[in-house]
Amino acid sequence: MNYILRYHKDVLAFGLGFFFINVGIMHFTDVEWFTPIVPEILPWSPEFWVIISGIPEILCGIGLIIPQTRIIAGKATVFLLIVLYWANLNMWINGIPLDGNKFPAWAHILRMFAQFGMIAVAAYLAEWIPAHGARKD
């Protein structure tokens, strides 16, 4: 059991890191899917913001996977998740459909909790949330 617990940060970092790399790549391969939720108040085209936001998602994902960059990448990921939630909130408040479907309120609430969960994991990887009872070897 101690062996499993010893590497839990690696598991969390790989999971969150690969998730961000995948979503970041989708920002380049399926730009149209993301454009509806880009807040209209932003200057330039929604496509610009989708592509630009894909870059830090990929970089954060890679940074989380590499142990030497994990702490700074965790901090950057917390910031990125907070900033990018604006698009999810825009979708919720304005009832914007994705793939022609509007999400029900419970789905938006679930997405919000998922976002909070990812922020908590990233903050933990950034060592902003200490591991209870963890010892330094």
Helices and strands as residue ranges (DSSP letters): H 2-6, H 8-29, H 31-34, G 35-37, H 46-65, G 67-69, H 70-93, H 105-125
